[in-house]
Amino acid sequence: MYDEWVSITENKKVNEKYYKLTFRSKKLSKKVRPGQFMQMMIQPALDPFLRRPFSYYRVHGDKIEVLYEILGRGTGLLSQKQKGERLKIVGPLGRAFTPKVKKKKRVLVAGGVGVPPLIYLAETYAMDYLLIGTKSKAEVMPRKELANVKAKVLYSTNDGSYGKKGYVSVLLEEVIKKEGAENLFIQTCGPNVMMQAVMDTAVREGIEGEASIDKPMACGVGVCLGCMVKTPTGWVPSCTQGPVFRFDEIECI
């Protein structure tokens, strides 16, 4: 774990939903694994006071990319940052996704803020399916952003303007029917309601898997206890014990 100042090399909009921030750091890129995250001080001021958590989206050498959407004041300010401006970042943090699963086909189920870490995962290891749910075609990722994904990419949109109409769970049900539940391993990240639906389906079908749980994180190192997750053995901080948990480690999302 390192804490250092970095300079922005690029900060641009990639579609109607996402922005992509790029910077370089030998330390923050060291031994990063898909599913880990960073805590970012967006500006050295009391407003916003707390750092914001962001998933690693892509790492090439010392080049780091962060894919984000505007969800509040912090990310709104971040979207206005220009090349050359500086950010203070601590990372890499947290527990990553399991890299390899023997004799199972891997299905990644993504939505919203869960898209970046799963694209990173699908670029790093061989996958079978990457299922992405969005509200409409305007939020669909540009093809060049998925050029290195090692998986079959399927989309669902709430309004039916691209891919399958409906929630991403519709795609998951189709994959289960096609491949057989006994042959699958699921890894998911996105809105809590979406992940709960995915986990409920997995439990019903007897499918093992993992979920990266997105909780408000002020510190990222288990001190503030603002990101607690309920497990069968009690409450634990998502930032240090997760954010990736096995389905059987979670009582509810």
Secondary structure by P-SEA (a helix, b strand, c coil): cbbbbbbbcbbbbccccbbbbbbbbccccccccccbbbbbcccccccccbbbbbccccccccbbbbbbccccaaaaaaaaccccbbbbbbcccccccccccccbbbbbbbcccaaaaaaaaaacccccbbbbbccccccccccccccccccbbbbbbccccccccccaaaaaaaaaaacccccbbbbbcccaaaaaaaaaaaaaacccccccccccccccccccccccccccccccccccccccccccccccc
